[in-house]
Amino acid sequence: MDFLNYAFMQRALLAAVLVGVIAPAIGIYLVQRRQPLMGDGIGHVAMTGVGLGFLLNSSPVWMATLVSVAGSVLMELIRWYGRTRGDIALAMLFYGGMAGGVLFVNLAPGGSNANLTSYLFGSLSTVAPADVTAILVLGAAVVAVTLGLRRQLFAVSQDEEFARVTGLPVRALNLLVAVTAAVTVTVAMRVVGLILVSALMVVPVAAAQQLTRSFAATFAIAVALGVTVSIGGTITSFYEDVPPGATIVLLTIAAFALMTAVATPLARRRARASRPTGDPVECAIPATRQAGDEVGV
C-alpha cells in the first residue's frame, strides 16, 4: 500500500474509481443501441478540443468536453438525416477531429505531438488536482443522468418506435445519451486515454451480459467490473511502469474471457435442466412447434 503515500497516485486512484463507475454506466446504453464504437468516434473528435486547449492556453479537459459534446450532437444529427452518405460524413468528422488535434497542438507555443500522448493513452503522473475536480463534476452529472433517467433511456435504447408511441421524447433522449457519452470520454481520457476509452465503456457491459440478462444486474456487474479493472490497472501501472490505459483494457478483456468461460457451462446446465422429460417422440412435437414460432411460422 506504499503507493498511497504519493499524492499523484491518490489522485490517479480517485480518477480511476470515478471512470470505472461512469464508463460502463453510459456504455450499457450504447450497447443496447448497437453503437458500441460511438465512444471511439467521440474520442477522435475530442482530440481537437485537447489541441485547442493547448493552443488557447486553457484547460484541455474542459475544452475537450465542449468540442466532444458539439461533435456528439453533430453525430446524432448525421444519424437522423444522413441516410446513404451518413457513414462518409461520420468518417470525415472522426478523421478531421484527429487531424485538428495534431495541428492545434503543434501550433501552440512549445507544443508537439508528445503533448498528446498522455491524453491518447492515459498517464498517472499527469492527473492534476484540476483534472480531479473536472472528473468529479462531470462524473456526477453522468451518474445523475444514467441513474435518474434509466427507465426512459432503456426504453429508447431498446425500441425507439415503441418509446415514441408511449410519448417519450425520443430525439431529446438520444441527444442526451450522445452528450453523456461525450462527457464520459473526456472524463476518462486522463486515466484510460482517448484511443482506448471506448473499450472501458463497452467490454465490462459485454462481460456482465455473459452472466445475466437482467438490465439491473448487468448494470451492477458492469460497474463493479469497471471499478475493479480500473483500480487494478492503475496499481499495476505504478509498480510495473506500463501505460495505465492499455493495462486497464487488457484486464477488462481478460475479465470478459473469464466470465465467458464461467458462463458457458452454466448455460449448458440450464439448457439441460429446461429440457422436457418423457417420451422422446412426444417431446419432439412441442420443440418443433416452438422453433416454428420463433421464426414466425
C-alpha positions in Angstrom: 0.0 0.0 0.0 3.0 2.3 -0.2 1.6 3.8 -3.5 -0.9 5.7 -1.3 2.0 7.8 0.0 2.2 9.6 -3.3 -0.2 12.4 -4.0 -0.3 11.7 -7.7 -1.3 8.1 -7.0 -4.1 9.3 -4.7 -5.4 11.5 -7.5 -5.0 8.8 -10.1 -6.9 6.2 -8.0 -9.7 8.6 -7.3 -10.0 9.3 -11.0 -9.8 5.6 -11.8 -12.7 4.8 -9.5 -14.8 7.5 -11.0 -14.0 6.4 -14.5 -14.7 2.8 -13.6 -18.2 3.8 -12.5 -19.3 6.1 -15.2 -17.8 4.4 -18.3 -19.9 1.2 -18.0 -22.9 3.3 -16.7 -23.3 5.0 -20.1 -21.7 2.2 -22.1 -24.7 -0.1 -21.3 -27.0 2.2 -23.2 -24.6 2.3 -26.2 -24.5 -1.5 -26.3 -28.3 -1.6 -26.2 -28.4 0.9 -29.0 -25.9 -1.2 -31.0 -23.5 1.7 -31.1 -20.5 0.2 -29.2 -18.0 2.2 -31.2 -19.6 5.6 -30.6 -17.2 6.3 -27.8 -14.3 5.7 -30.1 -15.6 8.2 -32.6 -16.1 10.8 -29.9 -12.6 10.2 -28.7 -11.3 11.2 -32.1 -13.3 14.4 -32.1 -12.2 15.2 -28.5 -8.6 15.4 -29.8 -9.5 18.7 -31.4 -10.6 20.0 -28.1 -7.4 18.9 -26.4 -5.4 20.7 -29.2 -7.5 23.9 -28.8 -6.8 23.7 -25.0 -3.1 23.8 -25.7 -3.4 26.5 -28.4 -5.6 28.8 -26.3 -3.7 28.1 -23.0 -6.9 26.8 -21.3 -7.9 23.5 -19.7 -7.7 20.7 -22.3 -10.2 18.7 -20.3 -12.9 21.4 -20.4 -12.1 22.3 -24.0 -12.3 18.7 -25.0 -15.7 18.4 -23.2 -17.1 21.3 -25.2 -15.8 20.1 -28.5 -16.8 16.4 -27.9 -20.3 17.5 -26.9 -20.7 19.5 -30.1 -19.3 16.6 -32.0 -21.7 14.1 -30.4 -24.7 16.3 -31.3 -23.5 16.5 -34.9 -23.1 12.7 -34.9 -26.7 12.3 -33.9 -27.9 14.8 -36.5 -26.0 12.9 -39.1 -27.6 9.6 -37.9 -31.0 11.2 -38.2 -30.6 12.9 -41.6 -27.5 11.5 -43.2 -29.1 8.5 -44.9 -26.8 7.0 -47.5 -24.0 9.4 -47.1 -24.1 9.4 -43.3 -21.1 7.0 -42.9 -18.9 9.2 -45.1 -19.8 12.3 -43.1 -19.1 10.5 -39.8 -15.7 9.3 -41.2 -14.8 12.8 -42.2 -15.8 14.0 -38.7 -13.7 11.4 -37.0 -10.6 11.9 -39.1 -11.0 15.7 -39.0 -11.1 15.5 -35.2 -7.8 13.7 -35.1 -6.1 15.9 -37.6 -7.4 19.1 -35.9 -5.9 17.9 -32.6 -2.5 17.2 -34.0 -2.5 20.6 -35.9 -3.6 22.7 -33.0 -1.1 21.1 -30.6 1.7 21.8 -33.0 0.6 25.4 -33.5 0.6 26.0 -29.7 3.7 27.7 -28.2 6.1 25.0 -27.4 3.7 22.3 -28.5 4.5 19.0 -30.1 2.8 15.7 -30.7 4.4 14.5 -27.4 1.8 16.6 -25.5 -1.0 14.4 -26.9 0.5 11.1 -25.6 -1.0 11.3 -22.1 -4.4 12.2 -23.5 -4.3 9.5 -26.1 -3.2 6.6 -23.8 -3.6 7.9 -20.3 -1.0 8.9 -17.7 -0.9 8.6 -13.9 1.7 11.3 -13.2 -0.2 14.0 -15.2 -3.6 13.7 -13.3 -3.6 17.2 -11.7 -5.9 18.4 -8.9 -7.8 20.5 -11.5 -8.3 17.3 -13.5 -9.8 15.5 -10.5 -12.1 18.4 -9.9 -13.3 18.3 -13.5 -13.8 14.5 -13.3 -15.8 14.8 -10.1 -18.1 17.4 -11.5 -18.6 15.8 -14.9 -18.8 12.3 -13.4 -21.6 13.4 -11.0 -23.6 14.7 -14.0 -23.1 11.4 -15.9 -24.2 9.3 -12.9 -27.3 11.6 -12.3 -28.4 11.1 -16.0 -27.7 7.3 -16.2 -29.5 6.5 -13.0 -32.1 9.2 -12.8 -33.4 8.5 -16.3 -32.6 4.8 -16.6 -36.1 3.7 -17.4 -36.5 6.3 -20.2 -33.0 5.7 -21.6 -33.5 1.9 -21.5 -36.8 2.2 -23.4 -35.3 4.4 -26.1 -32.2 2.2 -26.4 -34.3 -1.0 -26.8 -37.0 0.2 -29.2 -37.2 3.8 -30.5 -40.6 3.3 -32.2 -42.2 1.8 -29.1 -40.8 4.6 -27.0 -42.1 7.2 -29.4 -45.6 5.6 -29.2 -45.6 5.8 -25.4 -44.9 9.5 -25.6 -41.2 9.7 -24.7 -39.1 12.5 -26.3 -37.0 10.1 -28.3 -34.8 12.6 -30.1 -34.1 14.5 -26.9 -33.2 11.3 -25.1 -31.0 10.2 -27.9 -29.2 13.5 -27.8 -28.8 13.2 -24.0 -27.2 9.7 -24.4 -24.8 11.1 -27.0 -23.9 14.1 -24.9 -23.4 12.0 -21.8 -21.2 9.6 -23.8 -19.1 12.6 -24.9 -18.7 13.8 -21.3 -17.7 10.3 -20.3 -15.0 10.2 -22.9 -13.4 13.4 -21.7 -13.6 12.3 -18.1 -11.9 9.0 -18.9 -9.1 10.4 -21.1 -6.7 11.1 -18.3 -6.9 7.6 -17.0 -7.6 5.3 -20.0 -6.9 7.7 -22.9 -9.0 8.8 -25.8 -7.9 5.9 -28.0 -8.9 3.2 -25.5 -11.8 4.7 -23.6 -14.4 3.0 -25.8 -13.2 -0.4 -24.5 -13.9 0.5 -20.9 -17.4 1.7 -21.9 -18.3 -1.5 -23.8 -16.3 -4.5 -22.7 -17.4 -4.6 -19.0 -21.1 -4.5 -20.2 -20.4 -7.3 -22.7 -18.7 -9.3 -19.9 -21.6 -8.8 -17.5 -24.1 -9.9 -20.1 -22.3 -13.3 -20.2 -23.7 -14.0 -16.7 -27.1 -12.3 -16.7 -29.8 -10.8 -19.0 -31.4 -8.6 -16.4 -30.7 -4.9 -17.0 -30.2 -4.0 -13.3 -27.9 -7.0 -12.7 -25.9 -6.2 -15.9 -25.6 -2.6 -14.8 -24.3 -3.5 -11.4 -21.9 -6.2 -12.5 -20.5 -3.9 -15.3 -19.9 -1.0 -12.9 -18.3 -3.3 -10.3 -16.0 -4.8 -13.0 -15.2 -1.3 -14.4 -14.1 -0.2 -10.9 -12.1 -3.3 -10.3 -10.1 -3.3 -13.5 -9.5 0.5 -13.3 -8.0 0.2 -9.8 -6.1 -2.9 -10.7 -4.7 -1.4 -13.9 -3.7 1.8 -12.1 -1.8 0.0 -9.4 -0.2 -2.4 -11.9 0.9 0.7 -13.9 2.5 2.2 -10.9 4.6 -0.9 -10.0 5.4 -2.2 -13.5 5.8 1.2 -15.2 3.4 0.3 -18.0 0.7 2.5 -19.6 -2.4 2.6 -17.4 -4.9 2.7 -20.3 -3.5 -0.3 -22.0 -3.3 -2.2 -18.8 -6.9 -1.5 -17.8 -8.2 -2.5 -21.2 -6.2 -5.8 -21.2 -7.5 -6.6 -17.7 -11.1 -5.9 -18.9 -10.7 -8.2 -21.8 -9.2 -10.9 -19.5 -12.3 -10.5 -17.3 -14.5 -10.9 -20.3 -12.7 -14.1 -21.3 -13.0 -15.4 -17.7 -16.8 -14.6 -17.4 -17.4 -16.3 -20.8 -15.6 -19.4 -19.6 -17.7 -19.5 -16.5 -21.0 -18.7 -18.3 -20.7 -21.4 -21.0 -21.0 -24.5 -18.7 -23.7 -22.7 -16.7 -25.7 -22.1 -19.9 -25.4 -25.7 -20.9 -26.5 -26.8 -17.5 -29.6 -24.6 -17.6 -30.4 -25.8 -21.1 -30.3 -29.4 -20.0 -32.4 -28.7 -16.9 -35.0 -26.9 -19.1 -35.4 -29.9 -21.5 -38.8 -31.7 -21.1 -38.7 -35.2 -19.8 -40.8 -38.1 -21.0 -41.2 -39.9 -24.3 -38.7 -38.6 -26.9 -41.3 -38.7 -29.7 -43.9 -36.8 -27.7 -41.3 -34.2 -26.7 -40.2 -33.6 -30.3 -43.6 -32.1 -31.3 -43.6 -29.2 -28.9 -39.9 -28.5 -29.6 -40.7 -28.3 -33.4 -43.6 -26.0 -32.8 -41.5 -23.8 -30.6 -38.9 -23.5 -33.3 -41.5 -22.6 -35.8 -43.0 -19.9 -33.6 -39.6 -18.3 -33.2 -39.1 -17.8 -36.9 -42.6 -16.6 -37.4 -44.2 -19.7 -39.0 
